[in-house]
Amino acid sequence: MSISSSSILAELNISVWTANKLDKRITNDVLIANGATHLDAGQFRKNLMSGTTIRKDIADFAASCRLWHNTTTLPWADRGARLLPTSLFLDYKTEINKRKMRFDHMVEHFLREYPKLQAQAQQHLGALYNPDDYPSAEEVVSKFGFRMVFTPLPEAGDFRLDVAQEDLESLRSQYEASLNSRLAEAMQSQWDKLHDLLSRMSEKLVEPEGEDKRRWHDTFITNAHELCSMLGHLNVAGDPKLDEAKRKLEHAMHGVDIDDIKEDIDVREDVKAKLDKILSDYSW
């Protein structure tokens, strides 16, 4: 199956009002008071929502959505569309729709509370408060956005251009080279994720000196299972070595629970040996 038929491009764009404003008067006062001779020495920016949390909650949720998007997809275009395996499309679409709905509800709540939030910010800003700094509710709503765009990945030979055959072949060759390069980078990102997880797990399993004890959390186990599950989808190139490494990690963690890790040094040593073997088996 070609990459064009097994994947699509997914682009997530989320915008959140920053709610900060450059205060030129305070900036100038600070520069003069400190003997600065040029305006680029520094700036003072006001937090227009000082003392409130609703806008920050939206920004934090937007950041979590971007992180989830990046975890579920593969890098493709610089800071743009990412590669989404079609095997994940339905689950992805269901989840992103839920997240968009939550984002929209959070923005609606923020807009309802906007006059009250401005009044609260006035109390916290003191003499820094200036009502002219605040855009209208209509202007504010335009600064929030949550947009998801799906586009097909063109086949290398899908060029319908009225150009000479020689030029058409050159374009196809360039596109195929670019496609292969991006695919290689996308797959390397999955190797990097796997290497990072294995290294952190192995390091965690090193027995501490003295009477110090490690703190163990369920994520030590669940992170490994979740990555193996995602690699089953994100190995869009069908890399047999990556699939092999995934299966070795699954084998290393099979039947192991966090209580075993906490209480049994033999289990810890056995798991660490298996993880270290995976690390030594491949050229990362």
Beta strands, then each sheet from edge to edge (+ up, - down):
strand 1: 7-15
strand 2: 20-22
strand 3: 45-47
strand 4: 82-85
strand 5: 145-152
sheet 1: 4+ 1- 5+
sheet 2: 2+ 3-
end
